[in-house]
Amino acid sequence: MRILVVDDSKVARSVLRKILREIGHEDVVEAQDGVEALDKVQAGGFDLVITDWNMPNLDGLGLVHELQGRASSVPVLMVSSESYFNRIVDVMRAGAEGYIRKPFTAEMLNQKIAEVRKKRELSAQAATAASLAGRLEEIGFPELIQFLTGCRRNGRVVIEAGGKSGTIDLREGEARAAEWGNLRGDEAVYAIAECDSGTFHFQPAQGCVEGNITLPTMSLLIEALRKRDEKASAV
């Protein structure tokens, strides 16, 4: 995997390069801002961009928007010192593959890179197979639903975690109904979003489903992330 590291701080780039080396990534190229990064990505040959958010000339979010506008297929992982919830909303809307908060460990970065790879695998599967399956350890629940929403899929996601089983029904990528134990609708989604491990299986289906979710899918995921972030901050 060839990775482009983007940060206006030379020290930060060196630290990130060292962490990447620890988890087995030696082919790393550096850029000092979004403008330089955009030129290098356009030249081709990169499998992943890891970019800081706050930079002069062109910041991380601006870089994502520029790459989206130029139909680049290179996934972007955003880095920032601000809270997960404050940033993940903008990241999801912009089209970046993920977000990681500073400071982070080699293990945390390795997990995020694995999630990016899993989303790419799911994209390949979606092009050739009707159903999708995997583990929540490989791709976070919000990222999974975001992926299915982007694909505008119709069907049911079955989640099994912690001895429980739940479902989320999607129509044209929008979450219409959910169940998790005795919970229904929005509250069921919030509970499922707390699961860090378990399995998921998506099976396509057509037809109507009796809805019990009140929020649009993106708003639902944002609220789920906010609730999760609040709990994490309280610990």
C-alpha positions in Angstrom: 0.0 0.0 0.0 1.4 3.4 -1.0 0.3 6.1 1.4 0.4 9.9 1.1 0.8 11.7 4.4 -0.4 15.4 4.4 0.5 17.8 7.2 2.0 21.3 7.4 4.1 20.2 10.4 7.3 18.4 9.4 7.4 16.9 12.9 3.9 15.5 12.7 4.7 14.0 9.3 7.7 12.3 10.7 5.7 10.9 13.7 3.0 9.6 11.4 5.6 8.0 9.1 7.2 6.3 12.1 3.8 4.9 13.3 3.0 3.7 9.7 6.4 1.9 9.7 5.5 0.2 12.9 2.4 -1.3 11.4 4.2 -2.4 8.2 3.8 0.5 5.8 7.1 1.6 4.3 6.0 3.2 1.0 5.1 6.6 2.4 5.2 10.0 0.6 4.8 13.4 2.3 3.0 16.6 1.3 3.0 19.8 3.4 -0.5 21.0 2.5 -3.6 20.2 0.5 -2.4 21.9 -2.7 0.8 19.8 -2.9 -1.2 16.7 -2.0 -3.7 17.3 -4.7 -0.9 17.5 -7.3 0.6 14.3 -6.1 -2.7 12.4 -6.0 -3.5 13.6 -9.5 -0.2 12.2 -10.6 -1.4 8.8 -9.5 -0.1 5.8 -7.7 -1.5 6.2 -4.2 -3.8 3.7 -2.3 -4.6 6.0 0.7 -4.3 9.6 1.8 -3.9 10.4 5.5 -4.4 14.2 6.0 -4.4 16.6 8.8 -7.5 18.8 9.0 -6.0 22.3 9.8 -3.5 23.4 7.2 -2.7 26.6 5.2 -3.5 27.0 1.5 -5.9 24.0 1.3 -7.0 22.2 4.5 -8.0 18.6 4.8 -11.7 19.1 4.2 -10.9 21.2 1.2 -8.6 18.5 -0.1 -11.5 15.9 0.2 -13.9 18.2 -1.7 -11.3 18.8 -4.5 -10.7 15.1 -4.9 -14.4 14.3 -4.9 -14.8 17.0 -7.6 -12.1 15.5 -9.7 -13.7 12.0 -9.3 -10.6 10.6 -7.5 -11.1 7.1 -6.2 -8.3 7.3 -3.6 -9.7 7.0 -0.1 -8.9 9.7 2.5 -8.5 9.3 6.2 -8.8 12.6 8.1 -6.8 13.4 11.2 -7.6 16.1 13.8 -7.2 16.9 17.5 -10.9 17.9 17.9 -13.6 15.6 19.2 -14.8 12.7 17.1 -18.4 14.0 17.0 -17.5 17.6 16.0 -15.5 16.4 13.1 -17.0 13.1 11.9 -20.2 14.9 10.8 -18.3 17.0 8.3 -16.1 14.1 7.3 -19.1 11.9 6.5 -20.8 14.6 4.5 -17.6 15.5 2.5 -17.0 11.8 1.5 -13.9 10.9 3.4 -13.5 7.3 4.3 -12.9 7.9 8.0 -11.6 10.0 10.9 -9.1 9.5 13.6 -8.5 11.8 16.6 -5.1 12.9 17.8 -3.3 11.5 19.7 -3.6 8.0 18.4 -1.6 4.8 18.8 -0.3 2.5 16.1 -3.0 0.0 16.9 -5.7 2.6 16.5 -4.3 3.8 13.1 -4.0 0.2 12.0 -7.7 -0.4 12.8 -8.7 2.6 10.8 -6.7 1.6 7.8 -8.3 -1.9 8.0 -11.7 -0.3 8.0 -10.9 1.7 4.9 -9.7 -1.6 3.2 -12.9 -3.3 4.3 -15.1 -0.6 2.8 -13.2 -1.0 -0.5 -13.7 -4.8 -0.3 -17.5 -4.3 0.2 -17.6 -1.9 -2.8 -16.0 -4.7 -4.9 -18.4 -7.3 -3.5 -21.4 -5.0 -4.1 -20.6 -4.9 -7.8 -20.6 -8.6 -8.2 -22.7 -10.1 -5.3 -26.2 -9.5 -4.0 -25.5 -10.1 -0.3 -22.7 -8.7 1.9 -21.4 -10.0 5.2 -18.5 -9.3 7.6 -17.5 -8.4 11.1 -18.1 -5.1 12.9 -14.5 -5.2 14.0 -13.5 -4.8 10.4 -15.8 -1.9 9.6 -17.6 0.3 12.2 -21.4 0.3 12.2 -21.8 4.0 11.1 -19.3 3.4 8.3 -21.3 0.3 7.2 -24.6 2.1 7.1 -23.0 5.1 5.4 -21.6 2.7 2.7 -25.0 1.1 2.1 -26.7 4.5 2.0 -24.2 5.6 -0.6 -25.0 2.5 -2.7 -28.7 3.2 -2.3 -29.3 -0.4 -1.4 -32.7 -2.0 -0.7 -32.7 -4.8 1.9 -32.1 -5.8 5.5 -29.0 -5.6 7.6 -28.9 -8.3 10.4 -26.5 -7.4 13.3 -25.5 -10.0 15.8 -23.4 -8.8 18.8 -23.1 -9.6 22.5 -25.6 -12.4 22.3 -28.3 -10.2 20.8 -29.6 -9.9 17.3 -31.1 -6.8 15.5 -32.2 -5.6 12.1 -32.2 -2.4 10.1 -34.3 -2.2 6.9 -33.2 0.0 4.1 -35.0 1.4 1.1 -33.0 3.3 -1.5 -30.3 3.5 1.1 -32.5 5.2 3.7 -33.0 3.4 7.0 -36.8 2.9 7.4 -37.1 0.5 10.4 -34.9 -1.0 13.1 -35.2 -3.5 15.9 -32.8 -4.4 18.7 -34.1 -6.6 21.6 -37.1 -4.6 23.0 -36.0 -1.4 21.3 -37.6 -0.1 18.0 -36.8 2.7 15.6 -34.3 5.4 16.4 -33.5 3.9 19.9 -32.7 0.6 18.3 -30.2 2.2 15.9 -28.5 4.1 18.8 -28.1 0.8 20.7 -26.7 -1.0 17.7 -24.2 1.8 17.1 -22.7 1.0 20.6 -21.5 -2.4 19.3 -17.8 -2.6 18.5 -17.8 -6.3 17.7 -20.1 -8.8 16.2 -21.3 -9.8 12.7 -23.4 -8.2 10.0 -25.2 -9.6 7.0 -27.0 -7.6 4.3 -29.6 -9.3 2.2 -31.3 -7.4 -0.7 -35.0 -7.2 -0.6 -37.7 -5.3 -2.4 -41.2 -4.1 -1.3 -42.5 -1.9 1.4 -41.6 -2.0 5.1 -43.5 -0.6 8.0 -41.3 2.3 9.1 -40.5 3.1 12.7 -37.5 5.4 12.2 -38.3 9.1 12.5 -35.0 10.8 11.4 -33.3 10.9 8.0 -30.4 8.3 7.9 -27.6 10.9 8.0 -29.2 12.7 11.0 -29.8 9.3 12.6 -26.1 8.4 12.3 -25.0 11.8 13.6 -27.2 11.5 16.6 -26.0 8.0 17.3 -22.4 9.2 17.1 -23.2 12.1 19.4 -24.6 9.8 22.0 -21.7 7.5 21.8 -19.2 10.4 22.0 -21.0 11.7 25.1 -20.8 8.3 26.8 -17.1 8.0 25.9 -16.3 11.4 27.3 -18.2 10.7 30.6 -16.0 7.6 31.3 
